[in-house]
Amino acid sequence: MITLETSLKHMAWADDKLFAAIRELPAERLTLAGHDPEWTVGRGLMHILQGVEWYRFLLLQAQWSELRTPTTSDEVEALRVQLASMNASLIDAAAEPDTLLEFQDEGGKRQAPRSVVLSQAPYHAAEHRAGIVAILHSHGERSIHLDDYDVWAWFYSTQSDAS
């Protein structure tokens, strides 16, 4: 049976690699923004975690944590460690039956299958990884390349782990 596990494992790996790469950049890169001055690299990193927190809340009723936009390499690293744990809980949640979840959001009372929530997680992370890299590239920071975070890169870098 094919499951969401591959997508979730790739997401966790790509998130970890991106956070580690950004941790190595000068801290001022965290304040770079695209067309919206409020949407900085640092805010994009934090937003990835906010998404995972939302999915964990829907799936597990997990508590929210205090998240702040990182301004230093150490803060990026702290978010990276926190995100790894949170992503692991999503991977574990993929083993559960596909039940209907009920929740309340800004649109009111809603329902969605667990599989929809888990399917959204990799998509959300990928779109924000792309946005972060686009901001960096628009400011001339080209040391980070999206192809280094795609499913093929994950597959080939982890292939020996499966042997």
C-alpha positions as CSV (number, residue, x, y, z in Angstrom):
1,M,0.0,0.0,0.0
2,I,1.3,3.4,-0.9
3,T,1.0,6.0,1.9
4,L,1.8,9.6,2.8
5,E,4.9,8.5,4.7
6,T,7.3,9.2,1.8
7,S,6.0,12.8,1.4
8,L,6.2,13.4,5.1
9,K,9.7,12.0,5.4
10,H,10.8,14.1,2.5
11,M,9.3,17.2,4.1
12,A,11.0,16.6,7.4
13,W,14.4,16.0,5.6
14,A,14.0,19.1,3.4
15,D,12.9,21.3,6.2
16,D,15.9,20.2,8.3
17,K,18.3,20.8,5.5
18,L,16.9,24.3,4.7
19,F,17.0,25.4,8.3
20,A,20.6,24.1,8.7
21,A,21.7,26.0,5.5
22,I,20.0,29.2,6.6
23,R,21.6,28.8,10.1
24,E,25.0,29.1,8.3
25,L,24.2,32.4,6.6
26,P,24.9,35.7,8.1
27,A,22.0,36.6,10.5
28,E,21.1,39.7,8.6
29,R,19.8,37.4,5.8
30,L,16.9,36.6,8.2
31,T,15.5,40.1,7.7
32,L,15.5,40.0,3.9
33,A,12.0,40.3,2.4
34,G,10.3,39.9,-0.9
35,H,7.4,42.1,-2.2
36,D,5.8,42.2,1.3
37,P,8.2,43.8,3.8
38,E,6.6,41.9,6.6
39,W,7.3,38.5,5.0
40,T,11.0,38.0,5.8
41,V,13.2,34.9,5.6
42,G,12.9,34.6,9.4
43,R,9.1,34.9,9.3
44,G,9.0,32.3,6.6
45,L,10.9,29.8,8.8
46,M,8.6,30.5,11.7
47,H,5.6,30.1,9.5
48,I,6.7,26.6,8.5
49,L,6.6,25.7,12.2
50,Q,3.2,27.4,12.7
51,G,1.8,25.2,9.9
52,V,3.1,22.1,11.5
53,E,1.7,23.2,14.9
54,W,-1.7,23.7,13.3
55,Y,-1.7,20.2,11.7
56,R,-0.5,18.7,15.1
57,F,-3.3,20.5,16.8
58,L,-5.9,19.1,14.3
59,L,-4.5,15.5,14.5
60,L,-3.4,15.2,18.1
61,Q,-4.8,18.1,20.0
62,A,-1.1,19.0,20.7
63,Q,-0.5,22.2,22.6
64,W,0.8,25.3,20.9
65,S,4.2,26.6,21.7
66,E,5.7,30.1,21.8
67,L,7.1,30.8,18.4
68,R,9.1,33.9,17.6
69,T,10.6,35.0,14.3
70,P,14.3,34.1,14.5
71,T,16.9,36.8,14.4
72,T,20.1,34.8,15.1
73,S,21.6,31.6,13.9
74,D,21.1,30.1,17.4
75,E,17.4,30.9,17.1
76,V,17.2,29.2,13.7
77,E,18.9,26.2,15.2
78,A,16.4,26.1,18.1
79,L,13.5,26.2,15.6
80,R,15.2,23.5,13.5
81,V,15.3,21.1,16.5
82,Q,11.7,21.9,17.5
83,L,10.6,21.3,13.9
84,A,12.3,17.9,13.7
85,S,10.3,16.7,16.7
86,M,7.1,18.2,15.4
87,N,7.6,16.7,11.9
88,A,8.3,13.3,13.5
89,S,4.9,13.4,15.2
90,L,3.2,14.0,11.8
91,I,5.1,11.0,10.3
92,D,3.8,8.9,13.2
93,A,0.3,10.3,12.7
94,A,0.3,8.9,9.2
95,A,0.1,5.4,10.6
96,E,-3.3,6.1,12.1
97,P,-6.7,5.3,10.4
98,D,-8.1,8.0,8.1
99,T,-10.8,9.3,10.3
100,L,-12.8,12.5,10.0
101,L,-11.6,15.4,12.1
102,E,-13.8,18.2,13.4
103,F,-12.3,21.6,14.2
104,Q,-12.9,25.3,14.3
105,D,-10.9,27.8,12.2
106,E,-11.4,31.3,11.0
107,G,-14.1,30.0,8.6
108,G,-16.1,28.4,11.3
109,K,-16.8,24.8,12.2
110,R,-15.2,22.4,9.7
111,Q,-14.4,18.7,9.0
112,A,-11.6,17.1,7.1
113,P,-10.2,13.6,6.8
114,R,-6.8,13.0,8.5
115,S,-5.3,12.2,5.1
116,V,-6.2,15.7,3.9
117,V,-4.5,17.4,6.9
118,L,-1.4,15.2,6.4
119,S,-1.4,15.8,2.6
120,Q,-1.4,19.6,3.2
121,A,1.7,19.5,5.4
122,P,4.3,18.7,2.7
123,Y,2.6,21.1,0.3
124,H,2.7,23.9,2.8
125,A,6.3,23.3,3.7
126,A,7.4,23.1,0.1
127,E,5.6,26.4,-1.0
128,H,7.3,28.2,1.9
129,R,10.7,26.7,1.3
130,A,10.4,28.0,-2.3
131,G,9.3,31.4,-1.1
132,I,12.3,31.6,1.3
133,V,14.7,30.7,-1.4
134,A,13.1,33.1,-3.8
135,I,13.6,35.9,-1.3
136,L,17.2,35.0,-0.8
137,H,17.8,34.8,-4.6
138,S,16.1,38.1,-5.2
139,H,18.7,39.7,-2.9
140,G,21.7,37.9,-4.5
141,E,22.1,35.1,-2.0
142,R,22.4,32.1,-4.3
143,S,24.1,29.6,-2.0
144,I,20.8,27.7,-1.4
145,H,19.2,25.9,-4.4
146,L,15.7,24.3,-4.3
147,D,16.9,21.3,-6.3
148,D,19.0,20.3,-3.3
149,Y,15.7,19.8,-1.4
150,D,13.6,18.0,-3.9
151,V,12.3,14.4,-3.5
152,W,15.0,13.1,-5.8
153,A,17.7,14.6,-3.6
154,W,16.1,13.1,-0.5
155,F,15.6,9.7,-2.1
156,Y,19.2,9.4,-3.3
157,S,20.7,10.8,-0.1
158,T,18.7,8.4,2.1
159,Q,18.8,5.4,-0.2
160,S,21.8,3.9,1.6
161,D,19.8,4.2,4.9
162,A,17.1,1.8,3.5
163,S,19.7,-0.8,2.5
